[in-house]
Amino acid sequence: MAKAAPLSPLAPARFPDLPPVAGVRMATAEAGIRYKGRTDVLLVLMDEGTQAAGVFTRSKCPSAPVDWCRAALKDGSARALVVNSGNANAFTGKKGAEAVALTAELAAEAAGCRPSEVYLASTGVIGEPLDAGKFRGVLAETAGRVSPGAFEDAGRAIMTTDTFPKGATATVDFGGVPVTINGIAKGAGMIAPDMATMLSFVFTDAPIAGNILQDLLSRGVVDSFNAVTVDSDTSTSDTLLLFATGKAGGAPVTDAADPRLADFARALDSVLLDLAQQVARDGEGARKFVTVEVRGATSKKAARRIGLSIANSPLVKTAVAGEDANWGRVVMAVGKAGEEADRDRLAIWFGDIRVAVDGERDPSYDEAAVSAYMKGQAITIAVDIGLGDASDRVYTCDLTKEYVAINGDYRS
């Protein structure tokens, strides 16, 4: 049986109440992919007419399921989603391609659709062949007991080193018709922004054409999943899929200028940001959730690069873990980012306490006050570059001894 990791101290009090999404049903199963005594397969069935959109890792060594999904999106219709935890089916060569083809074939038989309407995602160990034969019989049996409200079970089935299932929801008025947006995600390590970060699956009953859906998703990841990092490592398997069943009713959106999209886009963005921040909160071994704010940069791109330099710095992250407001390490991270900066214009805050200004320690620096602030679970590090008007925000966590322990033991 898989040994459960201790619950992150940053975990939410409970999984949110995710209402059913019309046209979406799901169930989980135990296939013994890697773990014993726990669910490791998620099957989602969707009504005919469901549209799909997706963003994926930019890794030059993507997993076989990523390749499959990219090809499936050329058609854009979706009837089934299969996710397994325990094996990433990445760096598995010809065997990996054969495994996804067999999985899609078995899922298509269970769902009564074409294999090209099946989307696949895998997470877990890289380099180990996936025995897709383990899905034989499992998917057909699972298809017989799908239900519309099993989102928490779904979130648990896709976990690997996660300590809690991640879910988020929003309801929005869509031109007089209420629509629901539900999402689940998994991710705790090998998390760095690069198009999409981890596995996440979002479902809505809004009637939106696939090309519009894709545009909404591509824009939505910029300040959510692309703005979160745990350890600067981008997975081979990063997959974010958005499905729209259209079952809420109303005329389909086929024009990007449709006024119904404004509120929907804001709601979608909120769901994506919620899920992305939960990933950072569940960073392997994390004890602190960290927001890095950069302002006064010459461009948003520069602000993002500086923010990630701070957020990915092991020295900054270990200082946060040690509850040390070591602003010298922040200066270091700004300076190495490769973007324009002026040492003598730089200002730094921990929370609302300014610790440095005009390139040196703030004259009113109060070490006792900032030390007290660093004992909290939510830490904000803000820097003002002093060179422009652009700003950005990224999210991360601290780096603790437990991160090393988790990853040192992962394959053993």
C-alpha positions as CSV (number, residue, x, y, z in Angstrom):
1,M,0.0,0.0,0.0
2,A,1.2,3.5,-0.8
3,K,2.4,5.4,2.3
4,A,0.5,8.6,2.6
5,A,2.6,11.7,3.1
6,P,1.7,13.9,6.1
7,L,-0.9,16.5,5.2
8,S,0.6,19.9,4.2
9,P,0.1,22.5,6.9
10,L,-1.0,24.8,4.1
11,A,-3.8,22.5,3.0
12,P,-7.4,23.9,2.9
13,A,-9.7,22.9,5.7
14,R,-11.7,20.7,3.3
15,F,-12.2,19.9,-0.4
16,P,-14.6,22.5,-1.9
17,D,-18.2,21.6,-2.8
18,L,-18.0,21.1,-6.6
19,P,-21.5,20.8,-8.1
20,P,-22.2,18.5,-11.0
21,V,-21.4,19.8,-14.5
22,A,-24.1,18.8,-17.0
23,G,-22.7,16.3,-19.4
24,V,-19.8,15.1,-17.2
25,R,-19.6,11.9,-15.3
26,M,-16.7,10.2,-13.6
27,A,-15.4,7.3,-11.5
28,T,-12.1,6.0,-10.2
29,A,-10.5,2.6,-10.0
30,E,-7.6,0.6,-8.7
31,A,-5.5,-0.8,-11.5
32,G,-2.3,-1.3,-9.6
33,I,-0.2,0.8,-12.0
34,R,2.3,1.5,-9.2
35,Y,0.5,1.9,-6.0
36,K,-1.4,-0.8,-4.1
37,G,-4.5,-0.3,-2.0
38,R,-5.5,3.1,-3.5
39,T,-7.2,4.4,-6.6
40,D,-4.8,5.2,-9.4
41,V,-7.1,5.6,-12.4
42,L,-9.6,8.3,-13.3
43,L,-12.2,7.8,-16.1
44,V,-14.3,10.8,-17.2
45,L,-17.1,10.4,-19.7
46,M,-18.5,13.4,-21.5
47,D,-21.6,13.9,-23.6
48,E,-21.5,14.0,-27.4
49,G,-20.6,17.5,-28.6
50,T,-18.1,18.3,-25.9
51,Q,-15.3,20.6,-27.0
52,A,-11.7,20.4,-25.8
53,A,-8.8,22.8,-25.4
54,G,-5.4,22.2,-23.9
55,V,-2.0,23.5,-23.1
56,F,1.0,21.3,-22.5
57,T,4.6,21.2,-21.4
58,R,7.2,22.8,-23.6
59,S,9.7,20.1,-22.6
60,K,11.6,18.8,-25.5
61,C,11.2,15.3,-24.0
62,P,7.3,15.2,-23.6
63,S,5.5,12.1,-22.5
64,A,3.5,9.8,-24.8
65,P,0.2,11.0,-23.5
66,V,1.1,14.6,-24.2
67,D,1.9,13.6,-27.8
68,W,-1.5,11.9,-28.0
69,C,-3.5,14.8,-26.6
70,R,-1.8,17.3,-29.0
71,A,-2.9,15.1,-31.9
72,A,-6.4,14.7,-30.5
73,L,-6.9,18.4,-30.2
74,K,-6.6,18.8,-34.0
75,D,-10.2,17.4,-34.0
76,G,-11.2,19.1,-30.8
77,S,-14.1,16.9,-29.8
78,A,-14.0,14.9,-26.6
79,R,-15.9,12.0,-25.1
80,A,-13.6,10.5,-22.5
81,L,-10.6,11.3,-20.4
82,V,-8.3,8.7,-18.8
83,V,-5.7,9.7,-16.1
84,N,-3.4,7.3,-14.3
85,S,-1.0,8.0,-11.4
86,G,2.1,6.1,-10.7
87,N,3.6,6.0,-14.2
88,A,4.3,9.0,-16.4
89,N,4.7,6.9,-19.6
90,A,7.5,9.3,-20.5
91,F,10.8,8.4,-22.1
92,T,9.3,5.0,-23.0
93,G,9.9,5.1,-26.7
94,K,7.8,2.9,-29.0
95,K,6.3,1.1,-26.0
96,G,4.9,4.4,-24.8
97,A,3.2,5.1,-28.0
98,E,1.8,1.6,-28.1
99,A,0.5,2.0,-24.5
100,V,-1.4,5.2,-25.2
101,A,-2.9,3.7,-28.3
102,L,-4.1,0.7,-26.4
103,T,-5.4,2.8,-23.5
104,A,-7.4,5.0,-26.0
105,E,-8.8,2.0,-27.7
106,L,-10.0,0.4,-24.4
107,A,-11.4,3.7,-23.3
108,A,-13.2,4.2,-26.6
109,E,-14.8,0.8,-26.3
110,A,-16.0,1.6,-22.8
111,A,-17.3,5.1,-23.8
112,G,-18.8,4.2,-27.1
113,C,-16.7,6.7,-29.0
114,R,-13.7,7.0,-31.4
115,P,-10.2,6.7,-29.9
116,S,-9.5,10.2,-31.3
117,E,-12.1,11.5,-28.9
118,V,-10.2,10.1,-25.9
119,Y,-7.7,12.3,-24.0
120,L,-5.0,10.8,-21.8
121,A,-2.7,11.9,-19.0
122,S,-0.2,10.1,-16.9
123,T,1.9,11.1,-13.9
124,G,4.5,9.3,-11.9
125,V,7.9,7.7,-12.5
126,I,9.7,8.7,-15.8
127,G,11.4,6.0,-17.9
128,E,9.4,3.0,-16.8
129,P,7.2,1.3,-19.4
130,L,3.4,1.5,-18.7
131,D,1.6,-1.8,-18.8
132,A,-1.6,-0.6,-20.5
133,G,-3.0,-4.1,-20.4
134,K,-3.8,-3.3,-16.7
135,F,-6.6,-1.1,-18.1
136,R,-8.3,-4.1,-19.8
137,G,-11.5,-4.7,-18.0
138,V,-10.9,-1.9,-15.5
139,L,-12.1,0.9,-17.8
140,A,-15.2,-1.1,-18.9
141,E,-16.1,-1.8,-15.3
142,T,-15.5,1.8,-14.3
143,A,-17.6,3.2,-17.1
144,G,-20.5,1.3,-15.7
145,R,-20.5,3.2,-12.4
146,V,-19.7,6.8,-13.4
147,S,-21.5,9.6,-11.6
148,P,-21.7,13.4,-12.0
149,G,-20.4,14.5,-8.6
150,A,-17.3,12.5,-7.9
151,F,-14.8,15.3,-8.1
152,E,-13.1,14.8,-4.8
153,D,-12.6,11.1,-5.6
154,A,-11.2,12.2,-8.9
155,G,-8.8,14.6,-7.3
156,R,-7.5,11.8,-5.0
157,A,-7.0,9.3,-7.8
158,I,-4.6,11.5,-9.7
159,M,-2.3,12.3,-6.7
160,T,1.3,11.1,-6.5
161,T,3.3,12.9,-3.8
162,D,0.4,15.4,-3.3
163,T,-0.9,15.5,0.3
164,F,-4.4,16.7,-0.5
165,P,-6.7,16.7,-3.5
166,K,-7.1,20.0,-5.2
167,G,-10.4,21.4,-6.5
168,A,-11.9,24.7,-7.4
169,T,-15.3,25.9,-8.7
170,A,-17.1,29.0,-10.0
171,T,-20.6,29.7,-11.2
172,V,-21.2,32.5,-13.6
173,D,-24.1,34.1,-15.4
174,F,-23.7,33.4,-19.1
175,G,-26.1,35.6,-20.9
176,G,-28.9,34.8,-18.5
177,V,-28.0,31.1,-18.2
178,P,-26.0,29.9,-15.1
179,V,-23.0,27.9,-16.0
180,T,-20.5,26.0,-13.8
181,I,-16.8,25.7,-14.0
182,N,-15.1,23.0,-12.0
183,G,-11.4,22.0,-11.9
184,I,-9.1,19.5,-10.3
185,A,-5.4,19.4,-10.3
186,K,-2.4,17.4,-9.1
187,G,1.1,18.6,-8.5
188,A,3.6,19.0,-5.6
189,G,7.0,18.5,-7.1
190,M,8.7,18.9,-10.5
191,I,6.7,22.2,-10.8
192,A,7.9,25.1,-12.9
193,P,5.9,27.3,-15.2
194,D,6.3,26.4,-18.8
195,M,2.9,26.6,-20.6
196,A,1.1,24.3,-18.1
197,T,2.5,23.0,-14.9
198,M,1.3,19.6,-13.6
199,L,-1.9,17.9,-14.5
200,S,-5.2,19.8,-14.3
201,F,-8.6,19.2,-15.8
202,V,-11.4,21.8,-16.0
203,F,-15.0,21.2,-17.0
204,T,-17.8,23.5,-17.8
205,D,-21.3,23.2,-19.2
206,A,-21.0,26.5,-21.1
207,P,-21.6,26.4,-24.9
208,I,-18.3,27.6,-26.3
209,A,-16.7,26.6,-29.6
210,G,-13.3,24.9,-29.4
211,N,-11.2,27.7,-30.9
212,I,-12.7,30.2,-28.5
213,L,-12.1,27.8,-25.6
214,Q,-8.5,27.4,-26.6
215,D,-7.9,31.1,-26.6
216,L,-9.5,31.5,-23.2
217,L,-7.3,28.8,-21.8
218,S,-4.1,30.0,-23.4
219,R,-4.6,33.4,-22.0
220,G,-5.7,32.1,-18.6
221,V,-2.6,30.1,-17.8
222,V,-0.3,33.2,-18.1
223,D,-1.0,34.5,-14.6
224,S,-2.0,31.2,-13.0
225,F,-0.2,28.0,-13.9
226,N,2.6,29.8,-15.6
227,A,3.1,32.0,-12.5
228,V,3.7,29.1,-10.1
229,T,6.9,27.3,-9.2
230,V,7.9,24.8,-6.6
231,D,11.4,23.7,-7.6
232,S,12.1,25.1,-11.1
233,D,11.8,21.7,-12.8
234,T,9.4,21.4,-15.7
235,S,7.7,18.0,-16.0
236,T,7.6,15.9,-19.2
237,S,3.9,15.4,-18.5
238,D,2.5,18.8,-17.8
239,T,-1.1,18.9,-19.1
240,L,-4.0,21.2,-18.7
241,L,-7.2,20.4,-20.4
242,L,-10.5,22.3,-20.5
243,F,-13.7,20.7,-21.6
244,A,-17.0,22.4,-22.5
245,T,-20.1,20.2,-22.8
246,G,-22.5,23.0,-23.9
247,K,-25.3,21.4,-21.8
248,A,-26.1,24.6,-19.9
249,G,-28.1,25.7,-23.0
250,G,-28.1,28.8,-25.0
251,A,-26.6,29.7,-28.4
252,P,-23.0,28.5,-28.8
253,V,-20.3,31.1,-28.6
254,T,-18.4,31.2,-31.9
255,D,-17.3,34.9,-31.9
256,A,-14.5,36.1,-29.6
257,A,-16.3,39.4,-29.2
258,D,-19.4,37.7,-27.7
259,P,-20.2,39.8,-24.5
260,R,-21.0,36.6,-22.6
261,L,-17.3,35.7,-22.5
262,A,-16.1,38.5,-20.3
263,D,-17.6,37.2,-17.0
264,F,-16.9,33.6,-18.0
265,A,-13.2,34.5,-18.7
266,R,-12.9,36.1,-15.2
267,A,-14.5,33.1,-13.6
268,L,-12.2,30.7,-15.5
269,D,-9.2,32.7,-14.5
270,S,-10.2,32.5,-10.9
271,V,-10.5,28.7,-11.0
272,L,-7.1,28.4,-12.7
273,L,-5.4,30.7,-10.2
274,D,-7.0,28.9,-7.2
275,L,-5.8,25.5,-8.5
276,A,-2.3,26.9,-9.3
277,Q,-1.9,28.3,-5.8
278,Q,-3.0,25.0,-4.3
279,V,-0.2,23.3,-6.1
280,A,2.3,25.8,-4.6
281,R,0.7,25.2,-1.1
282,D,1.2,21.5,-1.5
283,G,4.8,21.8,-2.7
284,E,6.8,18.9,-1.5
285,G,7.8,19.5,2.1
286,A,6.4,23.1,2.1
287,R,5.6,24.9,5.3
288,K,5.2,28.4,3.8
289,F,3.2,29.8,0.8
290,V,5.2,32.6,-0.8
291,T,4.0,35.4,-3.1
292,V,6.6,37.3,-4.9
293,E,5.6,40.7,-6.2
294,V,7.7,42.7,-8.6
295,R,6.9,46.3,-9.6
296,G,8.8,49.2,-11.2
297,A,10.2,46.9,-13.9
298,T,10.7,47.9,-17.5
299,S,8.2,45.3,-18.8
300,K,5.9,42.6,-17.6
301,K,8.3,40.0,-19.2
302,A,11.2,41.5,-17.1
303,A,9.1,41.6,-14.0
304,R,8.2,37.9,-14.5
305,R,11.8,36.9,-15.0
306,I,12.9,38.7,-11.9
307,G,10.0,37.3,-9.9
308,L,10.9,33.7,-11.0
309,S,14.6,34.3,-10.2
310,I,13.5,35.2,-6.6
311,A,11.0,32.4,-6.4
312,N,13.3,29.7,-7.7
313,S,16.3,30.7,-5.7
314,P,17.3,27.9,-3.2
315,L,18.9,30.5,-1.0
316,V,15.7,32.7,-0.8
317,K,13.5,29.6,-0.3
318,T,15.6,28.2,2.5
319,A,15.8,31.5,4.2
320,V,12.0,31.6,4.2
321,A,12.0,28.1,5.6
322,G,14.3,29.3,8.3
323,E,12.0,32.3,9.0
324,D,14.9,34.6,8.1
325,A,14.1,37.8,6.2
326,N,17.4,37.6,4.4
327,W,16.9,40.5,2.0
328,G,20.5,40.1,0.8
329,R,19.5,36.9,-1.0
330,V,16.6,38.7,-2.6
331,V,19.1,41.3,-3.9
332,M,21.2,38.5,-5.3
333,A,18.2,36.9,-7.1
334,V,17.3,40.3,-8.7
335,G,20.8,40.8,-9.8
336,K,21.2,37.4,-11.5
337,A,17.9,37.5,-13.3
338,G,19.4,39.0,-16.5
339,E,17.0,41.9,-16.6
340,E,17.7,45.6,-16.2
341,A,18.1,46.6,-12.6
342,D,19.8,49.4,-10.6
343,R,21.2,48.5,-7.3
344,D,20.7,52.0,-5.9
345,R,17.1,52.3,-6.8
346,L,16.0,48.9,-5.5
347,A,13.6,48.6,-2.6
348,I,12.5,45.4,-0.8
349,W,9.6,44.5,1.5
350,F,8.6,41.4,3.5
351,G,4.9,41.8,3.9
352,D,4.3,45.5,4.5
353,I,7.7,46.0,6.2
354,R,10.2,47.7,4.0
355,V,13.6,46.3,4.8
356,A,15.7,47.9,2.1
357,V,15.5,51.1,0.1
358,D,17.7,53.1,-2.3
359,G,20.1,50.2,-2.5
360,E,20.7,49.8,1.3
361,R,19.1,48.7,4.5
362,D,16.1,50.8,5.4
363,P,17.0,53.3,8.1
364,S,13.8,52.3,10.1
365,Y,14.6,48.5,9.7
366,D,13.1,46.7,12.7
367,E,14.5,43.1,12.8
368,A,12.1,42.1,15.6
369,A,9.0,43.1,13.5
370,V,10.2,41.3,10.4
371,S,11.2,38.2,12.3
372,A,7.7,38.0,13.8
373,Y,6.2,38.4,10.3
374,M,8.3,35.5,9.0
375,K,6.8,33.1,11.4
376,G,3.5,33.2,9.5
377,Q,2.4,30.6,6.9
378,A,1.8,33.1,4.1
379,I,4.8,35.3,3.2
380,T,4.9,38.1,0.6
381,I,8.2,39.3,-0.8
382,A,7.9,42.5,-2.8
383,V,10.6,44.3,-4.8
384,D,10.5,47.7,-6.6
385,I,13.0,47.8,-9.4
386,G,12.6,51.6,-9.7
387,L,13.0,51.7,-13.5
388,G,9.5,51.5,-15.0
389,D,5.8,50.9,-14.5
390,A,5.5,47.2,-15.2
391,S,4.6,44.7,-12.5
392,D,4.0,41.0,-12.1
393,R,3.3,38.3,-9.4
394,V,4.4,34.7,-9.0
395,Y,3.8,32.1,-6.4
396,T,6.0,29.5,-4.7
397,C,6.8,27.8,-1.4
398,D,9.8,27.4,0.9
399,L,12.4,24.7,0.5
400,T,12.8,22.4,3.5
401,K,14.7,19.2,4.4
402,E,11.5,17.3,3.7
403,Y,11.7,18.1,0.0
404,V,15.1,16.3,-0.2
405,A,13.7,13.4,1.8
406,I,10.7,13.0,-0.5
407,N,12.6,13.1,-3.7
408,G,15.5,11.0,-2.3
409,D,13.1,8.2,-1.5
410,Y,10.7,8.6,-4.5
411,R,11.6,5.5,-6.5
412,S,12.6,3.4,-3.5
